[in-house]
Structures are given as C-alpha cells and as structure tokens.
Amino acid sequence: MTMLGVFLGGALGATLRYLLETLFSAGRTFAWGMLAANALGSMALGLVLANVPPGPLQVFLGAGFCGALTTFSSYSVATVEFWREGRCGMAGVHIVVHLALGLAAFSLGVSV
Amino acid sequence: MPRPGGGRAPSALSPVVLGLVALGGGIGAVLRHALTLAVAGHSVAVILVINIVGSGVLGGLSARLARPDAPFWLRPVFGVGLLGGFTTFSSVMADAAAAGPAGGAVQILVQVVTCVPAAALGHGLVARGKPVGEGR
C-alpha cells in the first residue's frame, strides 16, 4: 500500500513538474519552470515534515509527490547545457538560485 | 521530417504524453523510495548516489534527445518522468537543513560537485559514441 502511495504521489509530482516546465521553461533562456518546481516542492516537503505525522500519508506526500515534483537530474543537466552553450555565468546563477530558493522555501514550509 | 515508426508525435500537453510522464514519475519515485528503505539509516548517502546516477543517465539521454530521430516518448517517460522522479531536490534541502549550516553546506556542495560532472560525463559518452547527424 505504501509503495502504491509513493507511485501515485510520484506520478502527480512529475506531472505537475512537467506542466510547470512546459508552461514556464520551454523556449526561454532560463528554466523558470524547473526553478518553480524545485522551490515549490521544497516548501511542500517542509510543510509535510512539520505537519504530517510519519506514516503512509507522509510517505505519499513527501517521498512520492515532493520527491518527484523536485528533480536533481534536470538541474545537473541544465547546468551542463548552460556551460556547453558558453553561458558559464548563467550556469553559476542557475546553481546558486536553485539552492538559495530551495533552502529558503523549505524553511518557510517548516515554519508556516 | 518523418518520425521513426511513422505518424506525428503527440503535442506536449496531450493525454498520452502526460500519462507517460506520470508513469515514469511513479516508477522513479518507487525506485528511489525502495532504495532508501533498503539502505535504511543512510538516506543522505543513498540520495547522493541516486542523484549522481540519475544525473549521469539523464546527461547521456540529453545527448540522445538532441538527435532528430529521438522518438517522442523518450523524453516524457524516461527524462522527465523516470529520471526526474528518481532524483530529488527537496530531500537534499531537508537533509541539509537538518544538518545545520556547516554540515548542510558540505552536503549541498558534495551534491553539486558530483552530480554536475556526472551529467557532463553522461552527455560526453553518448555524444562521442554517436555523433550528431550520423544517425544510429
């Protein structure tokens, strides 16, 4: 049952991230959609860990939904793509902005 | 340009593509969660390995996707879904916050200095093995 929850949460999270990327990243010079997904997902995980007791619901929301809404592989690959395009400054900005916003969003989620 | 297998690729927001993303994302999340359970008590290290492997494979996949003969389902199901859902950013933030300023900074730095080169390596291996324009 827990794994079914993780599957459903992961399916929802990945779909929401894809919608954000399709609406706010495609054709733009900065991957705003991915940034929104990582920041929103980090805030949501803070909310979940602070307010939902350990159990199937926390696993569904945390490991499933928040885990799949956020992504590290696309973040790494986008960094490499900026660098390969010669936009090394943007690669640095991309790295730092995700981390700064992600940490701030997680803290915000915990404290709300 | 004709696509492999014929027919037109579905649009970005078609139900088929969204379904492929959801399927891949669900499987990726289950794989990640199963690995964290299998190596219980070492979630920081497990997530690091997951993110390194996922970044490397997606790096290689990005080189494959850059070629015009990439099938339409490849990015939604494997790139966005499976690898996007397998790797995670929110757990990294949670573990870093729990570790305090110094420990958290080290954790994040290790993630970045391992996963980004892994993505570059994956891209380089696939791009070198099958240069753009030379087909399969």
gemmi code that builds the backbone of each chain (N, CA, C; Angstrom):
import gemmi

chains = {
    "A": [
        ("MET", (0.834, -1.217, 0.000), (0.000, 0.000, 0.000), (0.859, 1.254, 0.000)),
        ("THR", (1.948, 1.202, 0.819), (2.829, 2.374, 0.885), (3.444, 2.661, -0.477)),
        ("MET", (3.875, 1.573, -1.149), (4.514, 1.757, -2.445), (3.525, 2.288, -3.482)),
        ("LEU", (2.255, 1.871, -3.369), (1.241, 2.418, -4.277), (1.101, 3.923, -4.044)),
        ("GLY", (1.158, 4.318, -2.775), (1.106, 5.741, -2.448), (2.288, 6.495, -3.035)),
        ("VAL", (3.474, 5.909, -2.929), (4.670, 6.546, -3.493), (4.528, 6.669, -5.014)),
        ("PHE", (3.996, 5.607, -5.631), (3.807, 5.638, -7.085), (2.854, 6.767, -7.490)),
        ("LEU", (1.706, 6.831, -6.796), (0.705, 7.858, -7.140), (1.242, 9.261, -6.862)),
        ("GLY", (1.904, 9.424, -5.714), (2.488, 10.724, -5.395), (3.539, 11.110, -6.418)),
        ("GLY", (4.378, 10.140, -6.804), (5.420, 10.399, -7.802), (4.828, 10.754, -9.153)),
        ("ALA", (3.752, 10.062, -9.526), (3.090, 10.349, -10.805), (2.527, 11.768, -10.817)),
        ("LEU", (1.886, 12.166, -9.714), (1.324, 13.524, -9.612), (2.430, 14.576, -9.612)),
        ("GLY", (3.478, 14.334, -8.825), (4.569, 15.307, -8.718), (5.274, 15.514, -10.053)),
        ("ALA", (5.580, 14.410, -10.739), (6.286, 14.516, -12.018), (5.416, 15.215, -13.058)),
        ("THR", (4.118, 14.929, -13.031), (3.210, 15.573, -13.991), (3.127, 17.077, -13.742)),
        ("LEU", (3.042, 17.471, -12.470), (2.999, 18.908, -12.152), (4.312, 19.589, -12.587)),
        ("ARG", (5.450, 18.920, -12.334), (6.735, 19.492, -12.754), (6.772, 19.642, -14.272)),
        ("TYR", (6.280, 18.634, -14.993), (6.262, 18.708, -16.462), (5.398, 19.869, -16.942)),
        ("LEU", (4.237, 20.064, -16.288), (3.364, 21.187, -16.665), (4.074, 22.518, -16.413)),
        ("LEU", (4.735, 22.648, -15.260), (5.456, 23.888, -14.958), (6.565, 24.124, -15.985)),
        ("GLU", (7.309, 23.048, -16.329), (8.406, 23.196, -17.292), (7.874, 23.534, -18.675)),
        ("THR", (6.769, 22.904, -19.052), (6.217, 23.161, -20.383), (5.690, 24.593, -20.484)),
        ("LEU", (5.075, 25.077, -19.389), (4.477, 26.416, -19.419), (5.504, 27.521, -19.224)),
        ("PHE", (6.531, 27.270, -18.379), (7.412, 28.374, -17.977), (8.877, 28.192, -18.365)),
        ("SER", (9.257, 27.057, -18.964), (10.654, 26.881, -19.349), (10.830, 26.813, -20.857)),
        ("ALA", (9.896, 26.171, -21.546), (10.078, 25.882, -22.970), (10.318, 27.163, -23.770)),
        ("GLY", (11.411, 27.180, -24.502), (11.695, 28.299, -25.375), (12.241, 29.531, -24.671)),
        ("ARG", (12.483, 29.446, -23.353), (13.018, 30.599, -22.635), (14.491, 30.406, -22.330)),
        ("THR", (15.173, 31.512, -21.980), (16.616, 31.420, -21.755), (16.943, 30.910, -20.362)),
        ("PHE", (15.965, 30.881, -19.475), (16.201, 30.349, -18.130), (15.063, 29.397, -17.795)),
        ("ALA", (15.397, 28.287, -17.141), (14.394, 27.256, -16.856), (13.571, 27.633, -15.631)),
        ("TRP", (12.677, 28.606, -15.812), (11.842, 29.088, -14.706), (10.937, 27.994, -14.161)),
        ("GLY", (10.424, 27.148, -15.029), (9.516, 26.100, -14.587), (10.193, 25.123, -13.645)),
        ("MET", (11.448, 24.744, -13.966), (12.187, 23.823, -13.106), (12.470, 24.478, -11.759)),
        ("LEU", (12.795, 25.774, -11.798), (13.045, 26.506, -10.552), (11.780, 26.539, -9.694)),
        ("ALA", (10.640, 26.793, -10.337), (9.371, 26.809, -9.603), (9.097, 25.440, -8.998)),
        ("ALA", (9.346, 24.366, -9.757), (9.099, 23.010, -9.260), (9.989, 22.706, -8.063)),
        ("ASN", (11.269, 23.035, -8.152), (12.182, 22.733, -7.040), (11.873, 23.582, -5.806)),
        ("ALA", (11.499, 24.844, -6.005), (11.181, 25.701, -4.862), (9.854, 25.281, -4.229)),
        ("LEU", (8.825, 25.082, -5.062), (7.522, 24.666, -4.535), (7.611, 23.308, -3.837)),
        ("GLY", (8.335, 22.385, -4.447), (8.476, 21.049, -3.869), (9.234, 21.072, -2.552)),
        ("SER", (10.239, 21.947, -2.452), (10.997, 22.057, -1.208), (10.128, 22.652, -0.110)),
        ("MET", (9.334, 23.663, -0.463), (8.427, 24.258, 0.522), (7.381, 23.235, 0.972)),
        ("ALA", (6.855, 22.498, 0.004), (5.845, 21.493, 0.328), (6.418, 20.419, 1.248)),
        ("LEU", (7.680, 20.008, 1.008), (8.281, 18.986, 1.876), (8.462, 19.525, 3.290)),
        ("GLY", (8.832, 20.809, 3.419), (8.925, 21.413, 4.740), (7.584, 21.369, 5.453)),
        ("LEU", (6.529, 21.737, 4.726), (5.175, 21.694, 5.285), (4.810, 20.285, 5.737)),
        ("VAL", (5.111, 19.304, 4.878), (4.742, 17.914, 5.164), (5.486, 17.396, 6.388)),
        ("LEU", (6.803, 17.606, 6.419), (7.592, 17.058, 7.525), (7.218, 17.711, 8.855)),
        ("ALA", (6.781, 18.980, 8.807), (6.448, 19.683, 10.042), (5.018, 19.401, 10.512)),
        ("ASN", (4.149, 18.984, 9.609), (2.728, 18.903, 9.959), (2.079, 17.535, 9.796)),
        ("VAL", (2.703, 16.646, 9.032), (2.091, 15.338, 8.799), (2.879, 14.286, 9.572)),
        ("PRO", (2.231, 13.545, 10.472), (2.958, 12.539, 11.247), (3.496, 11.425, 10.346)),
        ("PRO", (4.611, 10.788, 10.772), (5.171, 9.687, 9.980), (4.123, 8.612, 9.719)),
        ("GLY", (4.083, 8.117, 8.491), (3.089, 7.120, 8.115), (2.852, 7.173, 6.623)),
        ("PRO", (1.871, 6.410, 6.158), (1.629, 6.313, 4.712), (1.352, 7.666, 4.056)),
        ("LEU", (0.621, 8.567, 4.756), (0.305, 9.865, 4.149), (1.579, 10.698, 3.978)),
        ("GLN", (2.463, 10.659, 4.989), (3.711, 11.415, 4.879), (4.579, 10.866, 3.742)),
        ("VAL", (4.579, 9.540, 3.576), (5.370, 8.926, 2.507), (4.793, 9.283, 1.136)),
        ("PHE", (3.455, 9.245, 1.023), (2.786, 9.609, -0.234), (3.143, 11.042, -0.621)),
        ("LEU", (3.030, 11.965, 0.357), (3.273, 13.378, 0.064), (4.764, 13.694, -0.047)),
        ("GLY", (5.563, 13.153, 0.888), (6.988, 13.502, 0.933), (7.812, 12.772, -0.108)),
        ("ALA", (7.948, 11.448, 0.059), (8.774, 10.667, -0.866), (8.153, 10.621, -2.254)),
        ("GLY", (6.819, 10.572, -2.308), (6.157, 10.494, -3.610), (6.047, 11.838, -4.286)),
        ("PHE", (5.114, 12.670, -3.807), (4.792, 13.916, -4.503), (5.957, 14.919, -4.503)),
        ("CYS", (6.461, 15.273, -3.301), (7.535, 16.280, -3.242), (8.816, 15.757, -3.890)),
        ("GLY", (9.090, 14.463, -3.677), (10.302, 13.866, -4.248), (10.320, 13.958, -5.754)),
        ("ALA", (9.175, 13.692, -6.387), (9.123, 13.683, -7.849), (8.815, 15.058, -8.435)),
        ("LEU", (8.151, 15.929, -7.641), (7.952, 17.304, -8.127), (9.302, 17.994, -8.287)),
        ("THR", (10.221, 17.721, -7.362), (11.568, 18.286, -7.469), (12.474, 17.322, -8.212)),
        ("THR", (13.553, 17.841, -8.769), (14.458, 16.997, -9.545), (15.877, 17.495, -9.433)),
        ("PHE", (16.807, 16.561, -9.336), (18.219, 16.947, -9.337), (18.862, 16.660, -10.688)),
        ("SER", (18.351, 15.650, -11.397), (18.994, 15.281, -12.664), (18.820, 16.378, -13.718)),
        ("SER", (17.600, 16.946, -13.813), (17.383, 18.024, -14.781), (18.188, 19.265, -14.399)),
        ("TYR", (18.320, 19.467, -13.085), (19.103, 20.589, -12.557), (20.574, 20.443, -12.972)),
        ("SER", (21.137, 19.234, -12.830), (22.524, 18.983, -13.234), (22.692, 19.141, -14.733)),
        ("VAL", (21.764, 18.556, -15.492), (21.887, 18.583, -16.953), (21.728, 20.020, -17.476)),
        ("ALA", (20.829, 20.793, -16.867), (20.664, 22.191, -17.291), (21.944, 22.983, -17.040)),
        ("THR", (22.609, 22.684, -15.925), (23.885, 23.348, -15.641), (24.900, 23.048, -16.744)),
        ("VAL", (24.978, 21.777, -17.127), (25.913, 21.368, -18.183), (25.546, 22.033, -19.514)),
        ("GLU", (24.228, 22.136, -19.788), (23.807, 22.748, -21.057), (24.157, 24.237, -21.101)),
        ("PHE", (23.965, 24.950, -19.992), (24.391, 26.363, -19.933), (25.889, 26.462, -20.228)),
        ("TRP", (26.647, 25.598, -19.584), (28.105, 25.615, -19.729), (28.514, 25.288, -21.166)),
        ("ARG", (27.823, 24.309, -21.765), (28.153, 23.925, -23.150), (27.801, 25.032, -24.143)),
        ("GLU", (26.792, 25.857, -23.797), (26.415, 26.983, -24.657), (27.327, 28.183, -24.438)),
        ("GLY", (28.315, 28.042, -23.544), (29.215, 29.138, -23.260), (28.650, 30.138, -22.268)),
        ("ARG", (27.502, 29.805, -21.656), (26.878, 30.714, -20.689), (27.269, 30.282, -19.278)),
        ("CYS", (28.578, 30.405, -18.977), (29.096, 29.910, -17.703), (28.549, 30.705, -16.528)),
        ("GLY", (28.359, 32.032, -16.723), (27.784, 32.848, -15.659), (26.377, 32.381, -15.316)),
        ("MET", (25.588, 32.072, -16.367), (24.227, 31.601, -16.158), (24.222, 30.247, -15.461)),
        ("ALA", (25.211, 29.398, -15.782), (25.320, 28.110, -15.095), (25.499, 28.333, -13.595)),
        ("GLY", (26.357, 29.291, -13.236), (26.580, 29.606, -11.824), (25.330, 30.162, -11.161)),
        ("VAL", (24.657, 31.085, -11.863), (23.414, 31.663, -11.332), (22.377, 30.576, -11.107)),
        ("HIS", (22.241, 29.697, -12.114), (21.292, 28.580, -12.051), (21.560, 27.718, -10.815)),
        ("ILE", (22.827, 27.358, -10.588), (23.178, 26.527, -9.432), (22.788, 27.224, -8.133)),
        ("VAL", (23.207, 28.475, -7.990), (23.044, 29.182, -6.714), (21.576, 29.515, -6.443)),
        ("VAL", (20.850, 29.958, -7.476), (19.455, 30.372, -7.263), (18.594, 29.190, -6.805)),
        ("HIS", (18.794, 28.021, -7.422), (18.027, 26.839, -7.006), (18.287, 26.521, -5.533)),
        ("LEU", (19.574, 26.547, -5.145), (19.923, 26.183, -3.770), (19.397, 27.210, -2.782)),
        ("ALA", (19.575, 28.505, -3.083), (19.140, 29.551, -2.163), (17.622, 29.535, -2.007)),
        ("LEU", (16.943, 29.459, -3.140), (15.480, 29.463, -3.100), (14.950, 28.168, -2.471)),
        ("GLY", (15.600, 27.053, -2.783), (15.184, 25.765, -2.239), (15.287, 25.732, -0.723)),
        ("LEU", (16.416, 26.217, -0.186), (16.609, 26.229, 1.267), (15.633, 27.187, 1.939)),
        ("ALA", (15.463, 28.369, 1.341), (14.534, 29.339, 1.914), (13.109, 28.801, 1.889)),
        ("ALA", (12.740, 28.169, 0.784), (11.391, 27.628, 0.647), (11.153, 26.493, 1.639)),
        ("PHE", (12.147, 25.637, 1.824), (11.993, 24.541, 2.789), (11.792, 25.105, 4.200)),
        ("SER", (12.630, 26.080, 4.569), (12.498, 26.692, 5.900), (11.136, 27.343, 6.077)),
        ("LEU", (10.687, 28.015, 5.018), (9.364, 28.641, 5.061), (8.283, 27.590, 5.292)),
        ("GLY", (8.383, 26.477, 4.575), (7.401, 25.411, 4.719), (7.383, 24.842, 6.128)),
        ("VAL", (8.567, 24.676, 6.724), (8.651, 24.130, 8.083), (8.019, 25.082, 9.085)),
        ("SER", (8.221, 26.383, 8.871), (7.824, 27.357, 9.897), (6.390, 27.852, 9.750)),
        ("VAL", (5.754, 27.554, 8.623), (4.383, 28.050, 8.433), (3.424, 27.361, 9.410)),
    ],
    "B": [
        ("MET", (9.937, 16.506, -41.256), (10.804, 15.318, -41.168), (9.992, 14.117, -40.688)),
        ("PRO", (10.037, 12.990, -41.379), (9.298, 11.812, -40.918), (9.867, 11.283, -39.611)),
        ("ARG", (8.997, 10.816, -38.738), (9.459, 10.303, -37.465), (9.616, 8.796, -37.572)),
        ("PRO", (10.530, 8.213, -36.779), (10.671, 6.758, -36.768), (9.352, 6.115, -36.354)),
        ("GLY", (8.939, 5.131, -37.080), (7.671, 4.486, -36.768), (6.502, 5.153, -37.448)),
        ("GLY", (6.764, 6.280, -38.085), (5.711, 6.962, -38.817), (4.771, 7.712, -37.906)),
        ("GLY", (3.923, 8.519, -38.479), (2.927, 9.245, -37.708), (3.506, 10.488, -37.071)),
        ("ARG", (2.593, 11.338, -36.593), (3.012, 12.578, -35.952), (3.138, 12.371, -34.453)),
        ("ALA", (4.099, 13.068, -33.850), (4.242, 12.989, -32.406), (3.094, 13.749, -31.753)),
        ("PRO", (2.552, 13.230, -30.631), (1.503, 13.956, -29.937), (2.043, 15.280, -29.383)),
        ("SER", (1.133, 16.240, -29.167), (1.569, 17.540, -28.665), (2.037, 17.418, -27.220)),
        ("ALA", (2.733, 18.471, -26.764), (3.392, 18.432, -25.451), (2.412, 18.175, -24.305)),
        ("LEU", (1.180, 18.672, -24.447), (0.221, 18.546, -23.345), (-0.870, 17.515, -23.634)),
        ("SER", (-0.618, 16.619, -24.602), (-1.618, 15.595, -24.902), (-1.701, 14.591, -23.757)),
        ("PRO", (-2.868, 13.947, -23.588), (-3.018, 12.965, -22.505), (-1.984, 11.842, -22.569)),
        ("VAL", (-1.595, 11.435, -23.776), (-0.606, 10.359, -23.908), (0.717, 10.781, -23.279)),
        ("VAL", (1.161, 11.989, -23.589), (2.442, 12.474, -23.065), (2.359, 12.657, -21.548)),
        ("LEU", (1.251, 13.239, -21.066), (1.092, 13.408, -19.613), (1.072, 12.061, -18.905)),
        ("GLY", (0.430, 11.062, -19.543), (0.397, 9.725, -18.968), (1.781, 9.092, -18.891)),
        ("LEU", (2.587, 9.316, -19.929), (3.955, 8.788, -19.929), (4.786, 9.433, -18.822)),
        ("VAL", (4.617, 10.733, -18.634), (5.329, 11.441, -17.559), (4.918, 10.874, -16.203)),
        ("ALA", (3.604, 10.693, -16.014), (3.093, 10.182, -14.741), (3.602, 8.773, -14.471)),
        ("LEU", (3.568, 7.928, -15.502), (4.051, 6.548, -15.352), (5.525, 6.528, -14.961)),
        ("GLY", (6.334, 7.274, -15.710), (7.772, 7.327, -15.411), (8.024, 7.911, -14.031)),
        ("GLY", (7.308, 8.986, -13.687), (7.494, 9.619, -12.382), (7.140, 8.695, -11.236)),
        ("GLY", (6.054, 7.945, -11.397), (5.661, 6.987, -10.361), (6.705, 5.905, -10.169)),
        ("ILE", (7.200, 5.366, -11.264), (8.223, 4.312, -11.172), (9.512, 4.862, -10.570)),
        ("GLY", (9.900, 6.065, -11.002), (11.130, 6.669, -10.462), (11.032, 6.885, -8.966)),
        ("ALA", (9.880, 7.390, -8.501), (9.697, 7.633, -7.069), (9.717, 6.323, -6.284)),
        ("VAL", (9.088, 5.274, -6.838), (9.091, 3.965, -6.154), (10.515, 3.409, -6.064)),
        ("LEU", (11.290, 3.520, -7.132), (12.679, 3.048, -7.109), (13.483, 3.797, -6.044)),
        ("ARG", (13.313, 5.124, -6.022), (14.051, 5.935, -5.032), (13.662, 5.545, -3.611)),
        ("HIS", (12.345, 5.413, -3.370), (11.886, 5.088, -2.022), (12.344, 3.685, -1.620)),
        ("ALA", (12.303, 2.732, -2.553), (12.747, 1.365, -2.256), (14.228, 1.356, -1.894)),
        ("LEU", (15.030, 2.157, -2.582), (16.464, 2.208, -2.277), (16.708, 2.822, -0.894)),
        ("THR", (15.951, 3.888, -0.549), (16.156, 4.491, 0.776), (15.724, 3.519, 1.880)),
        ("LEU", (14.715, 2.678, 1.606), (14.308, 1.669, 2.595), (15.332, 0.550, 2.692)),
        ("ALA", (15.909, 0.172, 1.551), (16.856, -0.948, 1.517), (18.136, -0.612, 2.275)),
        ("VAL", (18.522, 0.655, 2.245), (19.725, 1.083, 2.964), (19.285, 2.055, 4.062)),
        ("ALA", (18.407, 1.598, 4.925), (17.813, 2.461, 5.949), (18.890, 3.055, 6.843)),
        ("GLY", (18.694, 4.316, 7.230), (19.631, 4.974, 8.124), (20.741, 5.721, 7.409)),
        ("HIS", (20.818, 5.570, 6.104), (21.848, 6.265, 5.325), (21.215, 7.072, 4.197)),
        ("SER", (20.111, 7.746, 4.513), (19.342, 8.386, 3.443), (20.143, 9.468, 2.712)),
        ("VAL", (21.021, 10.180, 3.429), (21.811, 11.234, 2.769), (22.706, 10.619, 1.687)),
        ("ALA", (23.382, 9.519, 2.032), (24.271, 8.870, 1.068), (23.481, 8.234, -0.072)),
        ("VAL", (22.328, 7.640, 0.264), (21.522, 6.979, -0.770), (21.011, 8.010, -1.776)),
        ("ILE", (20.511, 9.149, -1.253), (20.018, 10.198, -2.152), (21.163, 10.740, -3.013)),
        ("LEU", (22.347, 10.840, -2.429), (23.502, 11.311, -3.217), (23.782, 10.364, -4.380)),
        ("VAL", (23.815, 9.062, -4.091), (24.088, 8.074, -5.150), (22.981, 8.116, -6.208)),
        ("ILE", (21.725, 8.206, -5.753), (20.591, 8.293, -6.681), (20.742, 9.505, -7.603)),
        ("ASN", (21.097, 10.657, -7.013), (21.210, 11.873, -7.811), (22.398, 11.823, -8.777)),
        ("ILE", (23.504, 11.195, -8.343), (24.666, 11.063, -9.238), (24.306, 10.164, -10.422)),
        ("VAL", (23.732, 8.999, -10.128), (23.375, 8.052, -11.197), (22.334, 8.668, -12.133)),
        ("GLY", (21.302, 9.275, -11.543), (20.242, 9.880, -12.357), (20.759, 11.019, -13.220)),
        ("SER", (21.660, 11.829, -12.670), (22.226, 12.939, -13.438), (23.078, 12.413, -14.587)),
        ("GLY", (23.863, 11.368, -14.318), (24.702, 10.796, -15.368), (23.876, 10.214, -16.502)),
        ("VAL", (22.833, 9.457, -16.149), (21.997, 8.830, -17.179), (21.227, 9.901, -17.960)),
        ("LEU", (20.704, 10.920, -17.256), (19.969, 11.982, -17.962), (20.917, 12.797, -18.843)),
        ("GLY", (22.176, 12.941, -18.421), (23.164, 13.605, -19.277), (23.317, 12.867, -20.594)),
        ("GLY", (23.438, 11.538, -20.505), (23.528, 10.729, -21.712), (22.258, 10.808, -22.544)),
        ("LEU", (21.114, 10.761, -21.854), (19.829, 10.828, -22.559), (19.665, 12.175, -23.271)),
        ("SER", (20.162, 13.253, -22.652), (20.034, 14.575, -23.276), (20.799, 14.628, -24.596)),
        ("ALA", (21.928, 13.911, -24.663), (22.673, 13.859, -25.924), (21.884, 13.079, -26.975)),
        ("ARG", (21.216, 12.013, -26.545), (20.391, 11.213, -27.459), (19.185, 12.027, -27.930)),
        ("LEU", (18.584, 12.788, -27.019), (17.401, 13.580, -27.355), (17.728, 14.733, -28.302)),
        ("ALA", (18.988, 15.123, -28.344), (19.382, 16.221, -29.232), (19.383, 15.775, -30.687)),
        ("ARG", (19.327, 14.462, -30.919), (19.340, 13.971, -32.298), (17.915, 13.938, -32.847)),
        ("PRO", (17.765, 14.234, -34.138), (16.417, 14.384, -34.700), (15.600, 13.093, -34.728)),
        ("ASP", (16.257, 11.952, -34.618), (15.498, 10.700, -34.706), (15.042, 10.201, -33.333)),
        ("ALA", (15.130, 11.047, -32.305), (14.686, 10.619, -30.972), (13.169, 10.418, -30.975)),
        ("PRO", (12.688, 9.227, -30.539), (11.236, 9.000, -30.507), (10.556, 9.919, -29.501)),
        ("PHE", (9.284, 10.271, -29.765), (8.597, 11.285, -28.954), (8.439, 10.881, -27.497)),
        ("TRP", (8.373, 9.556, -27.245), (8.082, 9.094, -25.889), (9.322, 9.073, -24.993)),
        ("LEU", (10.499, 9.229, -25.599), (11.737, 9.052, -24.838), (11.873, 10.082, -23.716)),
        ("ARG", (11.650, 11.376, -24.049), (11.814, 12.419, -23.027), (10.742, 12.347, -21.940)),
        ("PRO", (9.444, 12.245, -22.314), (8.421, 12.206, -21.249), (8.595, 11.042, -20.270)),
        ("VAL", (8.776, 9.839, -20.786), (8.735, 8.688, -19.883), (10.060, 8.505, -19.148)),
        ("PHE", (11.187, 8.680, -19.849), (12.484, 8.426, -19.201), (13.139, 9.691, -18.660)),
        ("GLY", (13.095, 10.793, -19.411), (13.765, 12.014, -18.978), (13.010, 12.731, -17.877)),
        ("VAL", (11.810, 13.216, -18.231), (11.001, 13.968, -17.263), (10.487, 13.043, -16.167)),
        ("GLY", (9.940, 11.892, -16.562), (9.295, 11.005, -15.607), (10.267, 10.204, -14.762)),
        ("LEU", (10.847, 9.171, -15.345), (11.652, 8.210, -14.576), (12.849, 8.871, -13.889)),
        ("LEU", (13.688, 9.550, -14.665), (14.903, 10.127, -14.073), (14.581, 11.370, -13.244)),
        ("GLY", (13.616, 12.178, -13.723), (13.202, 13.344, -12.944), (12.598, 12.940, -11.611)),
        ("GLY", (11.794, 11.872, -11.619), (11.146, 11.412, -10.394), (12.069, 10.592, -9.503)),
        ("PHE", (13.044, 9.929, -10.109), (14.027, 9.130, -9.360), (14.928, 10.055, -8.541)),
        ("THR", (15.463, 11.075, -9.193), (16.310, 12.029, -8.480), (15.426, 13.049, -7.761)),
        ("THR", (15.981, 13.702, -6.757), (15.165, 14.629, -5.969), (15.994, 15.774, -5.431)),
        ("PHE", (15.341, 16.915, -5.335), (15.973, 18.126, -4.826), (15.472, 18.436, -3.415)),
        ("SER", (14.199, 18.134, -3.167), (13.597, 18.503, -1.882), (14.234, 17.753, -0.711)),
        ("SER", (14.576, 16.457, -0.915), (15.224, 15.705, 0.163), (16.586, 16.291, 0.488)),
        ("VAL", (17.279, 16.775, -0.555), (18.594, 17.388, -0.335), (18.443, 18.622, 0.545)),
        ("MET", (17.403, 19.423, 0.260), (17.151, 20.610, 1.073), (16.821, 20.219, 2.507)),
        ("ALA", (15.973, 19.198, 2.680), (15.567, 18.768, 4.025), (16.769, 18.240, 4.807)),
        ("ASP", (17.588, 17.395, 4.172), (18.755, 16.834, 4.867), (19.755, 17.932, 5.212)),
        ("ALA", (19.941, 18.892, 4.309), (20.883, 19.982, 4.565), (20.396, 20.851, 5.717)),
        ("ALA", (19.095, 21.137, 5.732), (18.545, 21.955, 6.816), (18.697, 21.242, 8.156)),
        ("ALA", (18.516, 19.920, 8.147), (18.620, 19.150, 9.385), (20.063, 19.074, 9.876)),
        ("ALA", (21.024, 19.177, 8.961), (22.436, 19.014, 9.327), (23.046, 20.298, 9.873)),
        ("GLY", (22.330, 21.413, 9.820), (22.889, 22.666, 10.302), (23.702, 23.360, 9.231)),
        ("PRO", (24.134, 24.615, 9.498), (24.781, 25.418, 8.448), (26.029, 24.762, 7.844)),
        ("ALA", (26.963, 24.314, 8.694), (28.226, 23.777, 8.172), (28.003, 22.433, 7.478)),
        ("GLY", (27.354, 21.524, 8.183), (27.108, 20.202, 7.611), (26.228, 20.279, 6.381)),
        ("GLY", (25.228, 21.155, 6.432), (24.333, 21.317, 5.289), (25.047, 21.849, 4.069)),
        ("ALA", (25.937, 22.819, 4.296), (26.701, 23.388, 3.179), (27.576, 22.329, 2.522)),
        ("VAL", (28.197, 21.480, 3.368), (29.050, 20.414, 2.824), (28.213, 19.435, 2.003)),
        ("GLN", (27.040, 19.050, 2.550), (26.166, 18.107, 1.824), (25.785, 18.652, 0.443)),
        ("ILE", (25.393, 19.924, 0.426), (24.950, 20.526, -0.842), (26.111, 20.630, -1.824)),
        ("LEU", (27.275, 21.042, -1.296), (28.453, 21.170, -2.158), (28.816, 19.826, -2.781)),
        ("VAL", (28.766, 18.765, -1.973), (29.100, 17.428, -2.486), (28.108, 17.029, -3.588)),
        ("GLN", (26.827, 17.330, -3.385), (25.822, 17.011, -4.416), (26.177, 17.683, -5.748)),
        ("VAL", (26.473, 18.992, -5.669), (26.707, 19.751, -6.896), (27.998, 19.301, -7.598)),
        ("VAL", (29.077, 19.113, -6.815), (30.365, 18.801, -7.452), (30.454, 17.347, -7.909)),
        ("THR", (29.460, 16.520, -7.570), (29.441, 15.155, -8.103), (28.390, 15.004, -9.221)),
        ("CYS", (27.212, 15.589, -9.014), (26.121, 15.374, -9.975), (26.340, 16.129, -11.293)),
        ("VAL", (26.845, 17.352, -11.219), (27.059, 18.110, -12.457), (28.129, 17.442, -13.341)),
        ("PRO", (29.284, 17.055, -12.783), (30.237, 16.308, -13.617), (29.674, 14.983, -14.127)),
        ("ALA", (28.841, 14.324, -13.316), (28.225, 13.071, -13.779), (27.365, 13.333, -15.010)),
        ("ALA", (26.592, 14.428, -14.997), (25.769, 14.781, -16.154), (26.641, 15.091, -17.367)),
        ("ALA", (27.751, 15.809, -17.137), (28.667, 16.129, -18.243), (29.294, 14.858, -18.806)),
        ("LEU", (29.648, 13.936, -17.915), (30.256, 12.666, -18.354), (29.263, 11.853, -19.182)),
        ("GLY", (28.029, 11.765, -18.689), (26.997, 11.023, -19.421), (26.769, 11.605, -20.793)),
        ("HIS", (26.673, 12.930, -20.838), (26.480, 13.599, -22.128), (27.655, 13.319, -23.049)),
        ("GLY", (28.872, 13.443, -22.517), (30.065, 13.260, -23.330), (30.178, 11.847, -23.898)),
        ("LEU", (29.834, 10.854, -23.072), (29.944, 9.458, -23.522), (28.982, 9.182, -24.678)),
        ("VAL", (27.743, 9.636, -24.551), (26.752, 9.367, -25.603), (27.020, 10.225, -26.840)),
        ("ALA", (27.371, 11.496, -26.620), (27.613, 12.385, -27.758), (28.827, 11.928, -28.557)),
        ("ARG", (29.844, 11.414, -27.857), (31.045, 10.956, -28.543), (30.801, 9.638, -29.271)),
        ("GLY", (30.026, 8.748, -28.613), (29.786, 7.430, -29.196), (28.973, 7.491, -30.471)),
        ("LYS", (27.989, 8.417, -30.501), (27.112, 8.518, -31.659), (26.985, 9.987, -32.035)),
        ("PRO", (27.905, 10.492, -32.842), (27.892, 11.922, -33.148), (26.582, 12.361, -33.798)),
        ("VAL", (26.219, 13.626, -33.548), (25.012, 14.194, -34.125), (25.097, 14.145, -35.642)),
        ("GLY", (24.028, 13.710, -36.283), (23.973, 13.720, -37.738), (24.394, 12.413, -38.366)),
        ("GLU", (24.956, 11.504, -37.573), (25.368, 10.231, -38.141), (24.334, 9.129, -37.925)),
        ("GLY", (23.186, 9.490, -37.400), (22.117, 8.510, -37.230), (22.499, 7.449, -36.233)),
        ("ARG", (21.855, 6.303, -36.337), (22.104, 5.240, -35.366), (23.402, 4.545, -35.695)),
    ],
}
model = gemmi.Model(1)
for chain_id, residues in chains.items():
    chain = gemmi.Chain(chain_id)
    for i, (resn, *xyz) in enumerate(residues, 1):
        res = gemmi.Residue()
        res.name, res.seqid = resn, gemmi.SeqId(i, " ")
        for name, pos in zip(("N", "CA", "C"), xyz):
            atom = gemmi.Atom()
            atom.name, atom.element = name, gemmi.Element(name[0])
            atom.pos, atom.b_iso = gemmi.Position(*pos), 0.0
            res.add_atom(atom)
        chain.add_residue(res)
    model.add_chain(chain)
structure = gemmi.Structure()
structure.add_model(model)
structure.setup_entities()
